[in-house]
Amino acid sequence: MTSDARSLSPLEQREKRAIALRMREQGYTYRAIGEAVGVHLRTVAHWVEVAQRQGKSAAIEGG
């Protein structure tokens, strides 16, 4: 089940993004990552895209 990650604290948001990016590096699909961290697969795809364009730390920090 997905939830609105924007309602989480900034720390919790960063933790979810870090876990998601680590899982993607390990070869997990966007769907599997989304299910694991509780966000939509498009959200995971966005985080990965930001990491590719701006770097992993920028994706984890968000904003």
NUMARMI-577265 format. One line per 5 residues: number of its first residue (from 1); their letters; for each residue x, y, z of N, C-alpha, C, O. Coordinates in nm, 2 decimals. Each point is the difference from the previous one (the first is absolute). Example, Ala and Ser with C-alpha at 12.3 -4.5 7.8 and 13.67 -1.06 7.14 Angstrom:
<sites>
1 = AS = 1.32/-0.57/0.78/-0.09/0.12/0.00/0.09/0.12/0.00/0.10/0.00/0.07; -0.14/0.11/-0.14/0.09/0.11/0.00/-0.08/0.11/0.08/0.05/0.11/0.01
</sites>
This chain:
<sites>
1 = MTSDA = 0.08/-0.12/0.00/-0.08/0.12/0.00/0.09/0.12/0.00/0.10/0.01/0.08; -0.14/0.09/-0.16/0.08/0.12/-0.01/-0.06/0.11/0.09/-0.12/-0.01/0.03; 0.21/0.10/0.02/-0.05/0.11/0.08/0.06/0.12/-0.05/0.08/0.00/-0.09; -0.13/0.11/0.13/0.05/0.13/-0.04/0.13/0.03/0.08/-0.01/0.04/0.12; 0.12/-0.06/-0.18/0.13/0.02/0.07/0.02/0.14/0.04/0.08/0.03/0.09
6 = RSLSP = -0.15/0.07/-0.15/0.01/0.14/0.04/-0.04/0.02/0.15/0.04/0.10/0.06; -0.12/-0.19/-0.01/-0.05/0.02/0.14/0.10/-0.05/0.10/-0.02/0.01/0.12; 0.13/-0.08/-0.17/0.10/-0.05/0.09/0.10/0.12/0.04/0.01/0.10/-0.07; 0.06/-0.13/0.18/0.11/0.10/0.04/0.11/0.00/-0.11/0.01/-0.10/-0.07; 0.06/0.21/0.06/0.11/0.00/-0.09/0.10/-0.11/0.01/0.05/-0.06/-0.09
11 = LEQRE = -0.02/0.02/0.22/0.09/-0.11/0.02/-0.06/-0.13/-0.05/0.07/-0.08/-0.07; -0.19/0.05/0.09/-0.07/-0.12/-0.05/0.00/0.00/-0.15/0.02/-0.10/-0.07; -0.04/0.22/0.01/0.00/0.01/-0.15/0.14/-0.04/-0.05/0.01/-0.07/-0.10; 0.09/0.13/0.16/0.14/-0.03/-0.05/0.03/-0.15/0.02/0.06/-0.06/-0.09; -0.10/0.00/0.20/0.02/-0.15/0.02/-0.07/-0.08/-0.11/0.07/-0.09/-0.05
16 = KRAIA = -0.19/0.13/0.01/-0.07/-0.08/-0.10/0.07/0.02/-0.14/0.02/-0.10/-0.07; 0.03/0.22/0.04/0.07/0.02/-0.12/0.13/-0.07/-0.01/0.04/-0.06/-0.10; 0.03/0.05/0.21/0.13/-0.07/0.01/-0.02/-0.15/-0.02/0.07/-0.06/-0.07; -0.17/0.01/0.14/-0.03/-0.14/-0.01/-0.04/-0.04/-0.15/0.05/-0.09/-0.06; -0.13/0.18/0.00/-0.05/-0.02/-0.13/0.12/0.00/-0.10/0.01/-0.09/-0.09
21 = LRMRE = 0.08/0.18/0.10/0.11/0.01/-0.09/0.10/-0.12/0.02/0.05/-0.05/-0.10; -0.04/0.01/0.22/0.09/-0.12/0.03/-0.06/-0.12/-0.07/0.07/-0.08/-0.06; -0.20/0.06/0.08/-0.07/-0.11/-0.06/0.01/0.00/-0.15/0.02/-0.11/-0.06; -0.03/0.23/0.00/0.01/0.01/-0.15/0.14/-0.04/-0.04/0.02/-0.07/-0.10; 0.08/0.11/0.17/0.14/-0.04/-0.03/0.02/-0.15/0.01/0.08/-0.06/-0.07
26 = QGYTY = -0.16/-0.01/0.15/0.00/-0.14/0.02/-0.08/-0.07/-0.11/-0.01/-0.13/0.00; -0.06/0.20/-0.08/-0.07/-0.06/-0.11/-0.15/-0.02/0.02/-0.07/-0.06/-0.09; 0.01/0.11/0.19/-0.14/-0.01/0.03/-0.08/0.09/-0.10/0.05/0.10/-0.05; -0.17/-0.15/0.02/-0.09/0.08/-0.09/-0.06/0.12/0.07/0.00/0.00/0.12; -0.04/0.10/-0.20/-0.07/0.11/0.07/-0.12/-0.05/0.08/-0.03/0.06/0.11
31 = RAIGE = -0.05/-0.15/-0.17/-0.11/-0.05/0.07/0.03/-0.06/0.14/-0.06/0.02/0.10; 0.17/-0.11/-0.10/0.04/-0.07/0.12/0.05/0.11/0.10/-0.03/-0.02/0.12; 0.10/0.12/-0.16/0.05/0.10/0.09/-0.11/0.08/0.05/-0.01/0.02/0.13; -0.09/0.02/-0.21/-0.11/0.07/0.04/-0.08/-0.07/0.11/-0.04/0.06/0.10; 0.02/-0.19/-0.12/-0.07/-0.08/0.10/0.08/-0.01/0.13/-0.06/0.00/0.11
36 = AVGVH = 0.19/-0.01/-0.12/0.08/-0.01/0.12/0.00/0.12/0.08/0.00/0.00/0.13; 0.01/0.12/-0.19/0.01/0.13/0.07/-0.14/0.07/0.02/-0.01/0.10/0.07; -0.09/-0.15/-0.14/-0.13/0.05/0.02/-0.03/0.13/-0.09/-0.08/0.08/0.05; 0.13/-0.08/-0.17/-0.03/0.11/-0.09/-0.03/-0.05/-0.14/0.02/-0.12/-0.02; -0.07/0.20/-0.06/-0.04/-0.04/-0.14/0.13/-0.02/-0.08/0.10/0.06/0.02
41 = LRTVA = -0.11/-0.16/-0.11/0.12/-0.03/-0.08/0.05/0.12/-0.08/0.12/0.02/-0.03; -0.21/0.08/-0.01/0.04/0.12/-0.07/0.08/0.09/0.09/0.09/0.07/-0.05; -0.12/-0.08/0.18/0.08/0.08/0.09/0.14/-0.05/0.00/0.10/0.07/0.01; -0.08/-0.20/0.00/0.13/-0.07/0.00/0.07/0.04/-0.13/0.12/0.04/0.00; -0.19/-0.05/-0.12/0.06/0.04/-0.13/0.05/0.14/0.01/0.11/0.03/-0.06
46 = HWVEV = -0.18/0.06/0.12/0.04/0.14/0.01/0.13/0.01/0.08/0.09/0.08/-0.04; -0.09/-0.14/0.15/0.12/0.00/0.09/0.12/-0.05/-0.07/0.11/0.06/0.01; -0.12/-0.17/-0.09/0.11/-0.05/-0.08/0.04/0.10/-0.10/0.12/0.01/-0.03; -0.21/0.05/-0.04/0.03/0.10/-0.10/0.08/0.12/0.06/0.10/0.04/-0.06; -0.15/0.00/0.17/0.08/0.11/0.07/0.14/-0.04/0.03/0.09/0.08/-0.02
51 = AQRQG = -0.08/-0.20/0.07/0.13/-0.05/0.04/0.10/-0.01/-0.12/0.11/0.03/0.01; -0.17/-0.07/-0.13/0.08/-0.01/-0.12/0.04/0.14/-0.05/0.11/0.02/-0.05; -0.20/0.08/0.06/0.03/0.13/-0.05/0.09/0.08/0.10/0.09/0.07/-0.04; -0.13/-0.07/0.17/0.06/0.09/0.09/0.09/-0.07/0.11/0.07/0.07/0.08; -0.07/-0.20/-0.08/0.08/-0.07/0.10/-0.08/-0.06/0.11/-0.11/0.05/0.03
56 = KSAAI = 0.16/-0.16/0.02/-0.08/-0.07/0.10/-0.03/0.08/0.13/-0.11/0.00/0.05; 0.21/0.08/-0.01/-0.03/0.08/0.12/-0.11/0.11/-0.02/-0.08/0.02/0.09; 0.07/0.03/-0.21/-0.10/0.10/-0.03/-0.14/-0.07/0.00/-0.10/0.06/0.04; 0.10/-0.18/-0.09/-0.13/-0.08/0.00/-0.04/-0.03/0.14/-0.12/0.00/0.03; 0.21/-0.04/0.05/-0.03/-0.04/0.14/-0.05/0.13/0.08/-0.09/-0.01/0.08
61 = EGG = 0.16/0.12/-0.11/-0.04/0.12/0.07/-0.14/0.05/-0.04/-0.07/0.05/0.09; 0.04/-0.07/-0.21/-0.13/0.04/-0.05/-0.02/0.15/-0.01/0.10/0.07/-0.01; -0.22/-0.02/0.01/-0.02/0.14/0.00/-0.08/0.03/-0.12/-0.03/0.12/-0.02
</sites>
